[in-house]
Amino acid sequence: MKKHNFSAGPSILPQEVMQQASQGLIDFNHSGLSIMEISHRSKDFIEVMDQACALALELLGLDSNTYSALFLQGGASTQFVMAPYNFLKQKAAYLNTGTWASKAIKEAKLFGQVDEVASSKDQNFAYIPKGYTIPHDSDYFHCTSNNTIFGTQIQDLPETDVPVFCDMSSDIFSRVMDFSKFDLIYAGAQKNMGPAGTTLVVIKNELLGEAPRPIPSMLDYRVHQEKESMFNTPPVVAVYVSMLTLKWLKEKGGVSSIEKLNGEKAGQLYAEIDRNPLFKGFAHKEDRSMMNATFNLRDESQKSTFDALCKEAGINGINGHRSVGGYRASIYNAMPLESVQVLIEVMKEFERQQ
Ligand SMILES: *Cc1c(COP(=O)(O)O)cnc(C)c1O
């Protein structure tokens, strides 16, 4: 039986995509060859890469003359390094909203001064700081749109006149935003776009000019942009499955229609978290994430009972991250409303049994 998969990452992918991908792994486009065993320089694969890049920009509503989409390796964690390596001249402004933001800050400090403009560490990152100022002389401002571990999400981007960089690993393609406000967007595929192994980078072309220091080729955005993500062998399977997922999303009506479904799923789940006297939401209400709902039991001693009910219902992957405890239900784009309703039913059943 297929489980209800609430895993935070790697995470759920659409069943249709899984079917198509398994076909391509055996016989890609009726070529008699697997996608895994053809040259990345073949016409067939170049088409996959081109399609993936075009779909990414199209779904974000970005113009391909102004922005480039790249499929790189090394995860979002390598972007923590690449962004400052390529663009930090003197100082950069960082918003610290959690574990991933803190890791980005740590790497940036290797290259220059980091202004931590605000942090929510004082409350274990349960909220998004607001009302901070971004110094005008910053080389860029870096933020994390969705904090996968703590279940918070930025609702309003600050106004600033410096380039905006954003780690969108866990909410890319999940909601409508004015993406043209960003100069650099990156996202590890394994949360909301595809399997682990590739990272989408969307970069404003005008950002690519003279670099502040010599940069190794593999970490140089200019090299990857010029070579159209083919400087070295790309992770062909991860790019292929990401492309299929983006195609699936487009056929579903794109970001605006998935946003409605995501809102419905999150709305129903948070309503139950707030209603059910046995649970307590972790993140501040106004900053709650539509992708990762974090909540705790009011009485931790009931954990094994609730866990057993979840297991019985085929629910997978809702244990919270060790830094928050409790539970985290990741409800990415591919998660059907029905699975969320199964979890809600289990929470209700748990209450009835107490
Ligand atoms: C998972 C995650 C990362 C780390 O991604 P890797 O691909 O494992 O390097 C970074 N940022 C956010 C917001 C994440 O959710």
The ligand as an ORCA input file, in Angstrom:
! r2SCAN-3c Opt
* xyz 0 1
  C      17.037     21.074      2.884
  C      17.395     22.505      2.849
  C      18.706     22.934      2.585
  C      19.853     21.976      2.369
  O      19.774     21.414      1.121
  P      20.873     20.401      0.572
  O      20.404     20.192     -0.819
  O      20.822     19.178      1.430
  O      22.193     21.073      0.640
  C      18.950     24.285      2.538
  N      17.967     25.183      2.740
  C      16.702     24.807      3.011
  C      15.658     25.848      3.232
  C      16.380     23.461      3.068
  O      15.117     23.074      3.330
*
